[in-house]
Amino acid sequence: MLKLVGVSKIHQAGEIQTTALDRIDLHIEAGEYVAITGPSGCGKSTMLGILGLLDVPTRGEYWFEGQNVAGWSEAQLNKLRRGRIGFIFQSFNLIEELTVFENVELALEYNGTPARERRERVTAMLNKLGVGHRAGHRPSQLSGGQQQRVAIARALVSGPAVLLADEPTGNLDSAHGDEVMRLLRDINAEGTTVVMVTHSPDHAAQASRTLNLLDGRVMVDALQAA
């Protein structure tokens, strides 16, 4: 489903080059749950950005659902990403001026989903994630755990094939973090491919496969024991 072939990402600042990813080969099958770990600066978020079509490799190929998208224009990548990839971030990225309902609905507005269908899908997703009763509230009126549930609802409402999570529990206490991890396992069990960046060994152990990065290279690629 997702395949990197010889992918490198090099950042240029004047005469200084920094290699964020170094000749990465990776194949993620549909339905996998993959955790990406490693120290700060090892390339985890860069890899997630390339997998999510938010960034492009300097060299190499990226095959997304059978298409080599390396070298595609930003407009082409935006069109492919829309509805196929959902994102969850550490900082929630909710819009304070919008209600919970409107924050989630925004993902469907970008897709051109008709208004009636938007209402039905948003209501169903908020109820599924246990925050339907907060639909009319602003993000600042919610707990951190509730805000992350809303962010997950926004990521899932368009029915993406792939869910990418960048430190999804980083701003949560342990109890709310555990709730989010349970949600990710449930989402994966329903068939969605999940790729998560995490610093937590305990959270990484809940995935079915772990990649450990160091200096832009995959040092360990291991399946978890069932």
C-alpha positions in Angstrom: 0.0 0.0 0.0 2.8 2.5 1.0 6.3 1.9 -0.3 9.4 3.9 -0.1 12.3 2.9 -2.4 15.7 4.5 -1.7 14.1 7.6 -0.2 16.4 10.4 1.0 15.4 13.8 2.3 18.1 16.5 2.4 17.5 20.0 3.8 19.7 22.7 2.4 20.4 25.9 4.4 23.0 27.9 2.5 26.0 25.7 2.1 25.0 23.4 4.9 23.2 20.1 4.1 21.3 18.1 6.6 20.2 14.5 5.8 16.9 13.9 7.5 16.3 10.5 5.8 19.0 8.4 4.2 18.1 5.8 1.5 15.0 4.4 3.2 13.4 1.3 1.9 10.0 0.5 3.5 6.8 -1.3 2.6 3.6 -1.0 4.7 0.7 -3.3 3.8 -2.9 -2.3 4.0 -4.3 -2.8 7.5 -1.0 -2.7 9.3 -0.4 -0.8 12.6 3.1 0.6 12.5 4.9 2.6 15.2 7.9 4.7 14.3 10.3 5.4 17.2 13.7 6.9 17.8 15.4 9.8 19.4 14.5 13.4 18.6 15.9 14.5 15.2 16.2 11.0 13.8 13.8 11.6 11.0 10.5 10.3 12.4 8.3 13.3 11.6 10.0 13.8 8.2 9.1 10.2 7.3 5.5 10.8 8.4 5.3 14.0 6.4 6.5 12.1 3.2 4.1 9.2 3.9 1.3 11.8 4.3 2.1 13.6 1.1 2.9 16.7 3.0 6.5 16.6 1.9 8.4 15.2 -1.0 11.6 13.2 -1.0 14.8 14.7 -2.4 15.7 11.3 -4.0 13.9 8.0 -4.4 10.4 6.7 -5.0 7.2 6.8 -3.0 4.5 4.5 -4.1 1.1 5.3 -2.7 -1.6 2.7 -3.5 0.2 1.6 -6.6 1.2 5.1 -7.9 4.7 6.5 -7.7 4.0 10.0 -6.5 7.6 11.3 -6.1 7.8 14.4 -8.3 4.1 15.1 -8.3 3.0 18.7 -8.0 1.6 20.1 -4.8 -1.8 20.3 -6.4 -1.7 16.7 -7.5 -0.6 15.6 -4.0 -3.4 17.7 -2.3 -6.0 16.0 -4.5 -4.7 12.5 -3.8 -4.3 13.2 -0.1 -7.9 14.5 0.3 -10.1 11.8 1.7 -7.4 9.1 1.5 -5.2 10.2 4.5 -6.2 11.3 7.9 -3.9 13.1 10.3 -3.7 13.3 14.1 -1.3 15.7 15.7 0.0 16.2 19.2 -1.3 19.8 19.3 -4.9 18.9 18.2 -5.0 21.7 15.6 -8.6 22.5 16.3 -10.0 26.0 15.3 -11.2 27.8 18.3 -13.6 30.0 16.4 -15.5 26.9 15.2 -17.7 24.5 17.3 -16.7 20.9 17.7 -19.2 20.0 15.0 -17.9 22.6 12.6 -14.3 21.5 13.2 -15.1 18.0 12.1 -17.4 19.1 9.3 -14.5 21.1 7.8 -12.8 17.9 6.6 -15.9 17.0 4.5 -16.4 20.5 3.2 -12.9 20.3 1.6 -14.1 17.1 -0.2 -17.3 18.7 -1.5 -19.6 16.4 0.4 -23.2 17.6 0.3 -24.5 19.3 3.4 -27.0 16.7 4.5 -24.5 13.9 4.2 -22.0 16.0 6.1 -24.4 16.5 9.0 -25.2 12.7 9.1 -21.5 11.6 9.0 -20.3 14.2 11.5 -23.0 13.4 14.0 -22.3 9.6 13.6 -18.6 10.0 14.1 -18.9 12.3 17.1 -21.3 9.9 18.7 -19.0 7.0 17.9 -16.1 8.7 19.7 -18.1 9.7 22.7 -18.2 13.5 22.1 -21.5 13.9 20.4 -22.8 15.8 23.5 -20.1 18.3 23.0 -21.0 19.1 19.3 -21.9 22.7 20.1 -19.0 23.5 22.3 -15.7 25.3 21.4 -12.4 23.5 21.7 -11.4 25.5 24.8 -14.4 24.2 26.6 -13.2 20.6 26.3 -10.6 18.6 28.2 -7.4 17.6 26.5 -8.7 14.1 26.0 -12.0 15.3 24.5 -10.1 17.6 22.1 -8.0 14.7 20.9 -11.2 12.7 20.3 -12.5 15.5 18.2 -9.3 15.7 16.3 -9.5 11.9 15.7 -13.2 12.4 14.5 -12.0 15.0 12.1 -9.3 12.7 10.8 -11.7 9.8 10.3 -14.9 11.4 9.1 -13.9 11.2 5.4 -13.2 7.5 5.7 -9.4 7.5 5.0 -7.5 4.4 4.1 -4.5 5.6 6.1 -4.4 7.3 9.5 -1.1 9.1 10.4 -0.6 10.1 14.0 2.3 12.3 15.2 2.8 11.9 19.0 -1.0 11.7 19.5 -0.7 11.4 23.3 2.1 13.9 23.7 -0.2 16.6 25.3 -2.3 14.2 27.4 -2.1 12.7 30.8 -1.6 9.0 31.1 -5.3 8.2 31.5 -6.4 10.2 28.4 -3.3 8.9 26.5 -4.4 5.3 27.2 -7.9 6.2 25.9 -6.4 7.5 22.6 -4.3 4.4 22.3 -7.4 2.2 22.7 -9.1 4.2 20.0 -6.2 3.7 17.6 -6.3 0.0 18.2 -10.0 -0.1 17.5 -9.6 2.0 14.3 -6.9 -0.4 13.1 -9.1 -3.4 14.0 -11.8 -2.0 11.7 -9.3 -2.0 8.7 -7.7 1.4 8.7 -3.9 1.4 8.2 -2.3 3.3 11.1 1.2 4.7 11.2 2.1 6.4 14.5 5.2 8.4 15.6 5.8 8.0 19.3 8.5 8.4 22.0 6.8 6.0 24.3 8.0 2.3 24.3 4.8 1.2 25.9 2.7 2.8 23.2 5.0 1.5 20.4 4.5 -2.0 21.8 0.8 -1.8 21.1 1.4 -1.6 17.4 1.8 -4.8 15.3 5.1 -3.6 13.9 7.9 -1.2 15.1 10.4 0.8 13.1 13.3 2.3 15.1 15.1 5.2 13.3 18.5 6.6 14.0 20.2 9.3 11.9 17.7 9.0 9.2 18.0 5.2 8.7 15.8 2.3 9.8 17.9 0.4 12.4 15.2 -2.0 13.5 12.1 -3.2 11.7 10.3 -5.7 13.9 7.0 -7.4 14.2 5.5 -7.5 17.6 4.6 -10.7 19.3 0.9 -11.4 19.1 
